[in-house]
Amino acid sequence: MARWTGEWLPGTGEGRPDVDSRWPGEKFGLPESGVGSAASGGARLLGLIVDLVVAALVTAIFLHPSLQDPAAMQNFNLWSGGVWAVLSVISAGFFGFTPGMAVVGVRVARLDGAALVGPLRALVRAVLTFVIIPAAVRNADGRSWLDRLTGTVVIRMR
């Protein structure tokens, strides 16, 4: 099998020291639990939901959502998506977390140890999150496709 499947498919990377680990993130030097450990999928999803709600609330300040008017709701949803993207790219790129991530106590960290995720990596993360599938498929370390592509990991802050 191709090398990348050793990390994603069960039973394909057995016996390799770089694949076998006792807890998510161990091979990256992350602790088993507590601050700095790999974040759970539930925390990541809840953070995304909070971010989407915040984006909708900010959009509602400027555009009135009308549930009976499909065209108005389509416009509202388009603007909410744009607000979410800007919010995600700026906050994750420069601070390492979005408002939703801060609420649930997780942040994005680069594997190379750099202090900032950076706007380009944050933009790639936002685009792939928008597509959904790359953000939903995770490996044994709790890293999604977007984490692997951007060289990041989502860790706990508390």
C-alpha positions as CSV (number, residue, x, y, z in Angstrom):
1,M,0.0,0.0,0.0
2,A,1.0,3.6,-0.4
3,R,2.9,5.1,2.5
4,W,0.2,7.6,3.5
5,T,-2.3,4.8,4.1
6,G,-0.2,3.5,7.0
7,E,-1.4,6.3,9.1
8,W,-5.1,6.3,8.1
9,L,-6.1,2.7,7.6
10,P,-6.2,0.3,10.6
11,G,-3.8,-2.6,10.3
12,T,-1.6,-1.1,7.6
13,G,1.1,0.5,9.7
14,E,1.6,-2.1,12.4
15,G,5.0,-2.5,13.8
16,R,6.3,0.8,12.5
17,P,7.6,2.9,15.4
18,D,6.5,6.2,13.7
19,V,2.9,5.0,13.4
20,D,2.3,3.1,16.7
21,S,1.5,5.4,19.6
22,R,-0.2,5.0,22.9
23,W,-2.2,8.2,22.7
24,P,-3.1,10.8,20.0
25,G,-0.2,13.2,19.4
26,E,2.5,11.1,21.2
27,K,4.7,11.0,18.1
28,F,4.7,14.8,18.0
29,G,5.7,15.1,21.7
30,L,2.2,16.0,22.9
31,P,1.2,15.0,26.4
32,E,-1.4,12.3,26.9
33,S,-3.9,14.6,28.6
34,G,-4.3,18.2,29.8
35,V,-2.8,21.4,28.4
36,G,-1.0,20.8,25.1
37,S,-2.6,17.4,24.4
38,A,-4.4,16.7,21.1
39,A,-7.9,18.2,21.1
40,S,-10.9,15.9,20.7
41,G,-13.1,15.9,17.6
42,G,-16.1,17.1,19.7
43,A,-14.2,20.2,20.9
44,R,-13.2,21.0,17.4
45,L,-16.8,20.6,16.1
46,L,-18.2,22.7,19.0
47,G,-15.7,25.4,18.3
48,L,-16.7,25.5,14.6
49,I,-20.4,25.7,15.6
50,V,-19.7,28.6,18.0
51,D,-17.7,30.4,15.2
52,L,-20.6,29.9,12.8
53,V,-23.1,31.4,15.3
54,V,-20.8,34.3,16.0
55,A,-20.5,35.0,12.2
56,A,-24.3,34.8,11.8
57,L,-24.8,37.2,14.8
58,V,-22.2,39.7,13.3
59,T,-23.9,39.5,9.9
60,A,-27.3,40.0,11.5
61,I,-26.1,43.4,12.8
62,F,-25.8,44.6,9.1
63,L,-28.4,42.4,7.3
64,H,-31.8,41.4,8.6
65,P,-32.4,37.7,8.1
66,S,-35.9,37.0,6.8
67,L,-36.9,33.4,7.1
68,Q,-39.8,33.8,4.8
69,D,-37.7,35.2,1.9
70,P,-35.4,32.6,0.3
71,A,-33.5,35.2,-1.6
72,A,-32.8,37.3,1.5
73,M,-31.7,34.2,3.4
74,Q,-29.4,33.2,0.6
75,N,-27.9,36.6,0.7
76,F,-27.6,36.5,4.5
77,N,-26.0,33.0,4.4
78,L,-23.5,34.1,1.8
79,W,-22.5,37.1,3.9
80,S,-22.3,34.9,7.0
81,G,-20.0,32.5,5.3
82,G,-17.8,35.4,4.3
83,V,-17.7,36.8,7.8
84,W,-16.9,33.3,9.1
85,A,-14.0,33.0,6.6
86,V,-12.5,36.4,7.5
87,L,-13.0,35.8,11.2
88,S,-11.3,32.4,11.0
89,V,-8.4,33.4,8.8
90,I,-7.5,36.5,10.8
91,S,-8.0,35.1,14.3
92,A,-6.4,31.7,13.7
93,G,-3.6,33.2,11.5
94,F,-2.5,35.8,14.0
95,F,-3.7,34.4,17.4
96,G,-3.8,30.6,16.9
97,F,-7.5,30.3,17.7
98,T,-10.9,31.5,16.6
99,P,-13.5,32.8,19.1
100,G,-15.2,29.4,19.1
101,M,-11.9,27.7,19.7
102,A,-11.3,30.0,22.7
103,V,-14.7,29.2,24.1
104,V,-14.0,25.4,24.1
105,G,-10.3,25.8,25.0
106,V,-8.4,24.6,22.0
107,R,-5.9,26.3,19.6
108,V,-4.0,25.6,16.4
109,A,-0.3,25.0,16.7
110,R,2.3,24.5,14.1
111,L,4.3,21.3,14.2
112,D,7.6,23.2,13.4
113,G,7.3,25.2,16.6
114,A,6.7,28.6,14.9
115,A,4.7,31.0,17.1
116,L,2.1,32.0,14.5
117,V,0.0,29.8,12.3
118,G,0.1,32.6,9.7
119,P,-2.6,33.8,7.3
120,L,-1.8,31.5,4.4
121,R,-2.1,28.3,6.5
122,A,-5.2,29.7,8.2
123,L,-6.7,30.5,4.7
124,V,-6.0,26.9,3.6
125,R,-7.6,25.6,6.8
126,A,-10.7,27.7,6.3
127,V,-11.1,26.7,2.7
128,L,-10.7,23.0,3.6
129,T,-13.1,23.4,6.5
130,F,-15.6,24.9,4.1
131,V,-15.3,21.7,2.0
132,I,-16.1,19.7,5.2
133,I,-14.7,16.3,4.3
134,P,-11.0,17.2,4.9
135,A,-11.9,18.6,8.3
136,A,-14.0,15.6,9.3
137,V,-11.6,12.7,8.4
138,R,-9.1,12.3,11.2
139,N,-6.2,9.9,11.9
140,A,-5.1,8.2,15.1
141,D,-3.4,11.4,16.2
142,G,-6.6,13.4,15.9
143,R,-5.3,15.3,12.9
144,S,-7.5,16.0,10.0
145,W,-6.5,16.3,6.4
146,L,-6.3,20.0,6.7
147,D,-4.0,19.7,9.7
148,R,-1.7,17.4,7.7
149,L,-1.7,19.7,4.7
150,T,-0.9,22.8,6.8
151,G,1.6,21.1,9.2
152,T,-0.6,21.9,12.2
153,V,-2.2,20.2,15.1
154,V,-5.2,21.4,17.3
155,I,-4.3,21.2,21.0
156,R,-6.0,21.9,24.3
157,M,-5.4,25.2,26.0
158,R,-6.8,24.1,29.4
